[in-house]
Amino acid sequence: MTKLYNEGRKDLKPDVVAYTGVMQALVKRRDPEGTNIHAVRKATEILEYIERLYESTGDIRIRPDRSMYNVAYRAWERCPGPESRSKRQIIKQKMHNASSYRNPLRKPLRRKVRKSRTF
């Protein structure tokens, strides 16, 4: 999608929702040992790319939000080793900084309203 956009397809500009979907698809893949460290690293690279892109452009459509950080954090949770712990700490801090931001591209959270039962 990014490639098509850069080639002139201005109607296909990727946003944070699209990038988060790509990250989710990557981290869902598993190798025989249960985790795919290469996919998790690639998802983290996408997150870092989006952070840099947002900082350079200021485009609100690509501002990383809590959902994007959650995908990366949970992916690293499933990976063993010291690299995982350090990555989770970094992501957690960034997630905390982004926690007050609600991306307007995402659907609003809806809470279920319980109907009262009458007997």
N, C-alpha and C positions, 0 to 999 in steps of 0.2 A: 504494500500500500504506500509506504514511504517512497519507494522507488518510482511508482507510477505518479505520485504527486510531484516528485522532483523532475519527472519527464514532461510535466505540463498538465497533468490531469488535476486541476485545481478543485474539482468536485470530490476528490478522494483524499482530502487532508486528514491524516490520522489524528486521533485525539487520545486522551488518557484512558478512555474506556477501551479503545481498540488495543492499545499497548498492554493494558492489564489483561485483556483476553489472551493475547499472545503469551504473556508470562504464565498465565494459568495453564494454557495448553502445554507449554514446555515442562513445567514442574509436575504435571500429572503423569508424564512418561516415566516408566520405571525400568531399571536394568534388573538382571537376575538377583542382585544383592538387595534389592528393595528401594534403593535411591539412585538417582542419576545425577551425580555430582556435576557432570558437565552441563546438563540442562539447568541445574540450579545456578551455576556460575553464569550461564548465558542470560538467564532471567535477571540476575543481579546486574549484569552489564547493560541490559535494556533499561533497568531502573536508573542506573547512573547516567546513561545517555539522555534519558528524559529529564533528569535533574539539570544536566548541563544545558540542554536545549531550552528548558524553561528559563534558566538564569540568563541565557544570552538573548532570548527573544521576548520574554515576559508574556508570552501567549498563554492566556488563562486556560485554553482548551487542552494544554499539555502539562499543566501544573500537577506534579505528583500528589496524590491524595492518600488518605489512610488505607483505602482498599488496595492500592498498588503496593504500599509498604507491607500490608498484611500478607499478600501473596509471597513476597520475598522472605519475610520473617518465618512464615510457616514452612516454606520450602527448606530453609536452613535448619529448622527444628528437626527435620527428618534425617539430616545428615550428621554423622558422627564426627568427632574430632575437634581440635582446638580452633581450626579455621571457622567452623560453624559457630562456636561461642563468640568469637570476635565479630563476625559478620552480624550475628543477631544483636549484639550490643550496639553496633553502629546503626543498624536499621531501626532498632527500638528508639534510639535518641532522635533520629530523623522523623520517625512516626509521631513521637511526642510533639515535635515542633510543628508538624502538619495537622495535628489533631483538631485544631480549632477551625480548620478550613474544610468546608463542605463544597465539593465540586458541583457547579450548577448543571453539568451534563448528566450527572447520575440522577436516577429517579429518587424522589423523596422517600425517606423511611416511613413505612406505614406500620402502625401498631394495630394489632388485632383488638377489636373492641368486643369484650364479652357481653353477651346478651344475658340479662338477668332471667333466671328461670322462675316461673310462677307455677305454683302447684295448686 
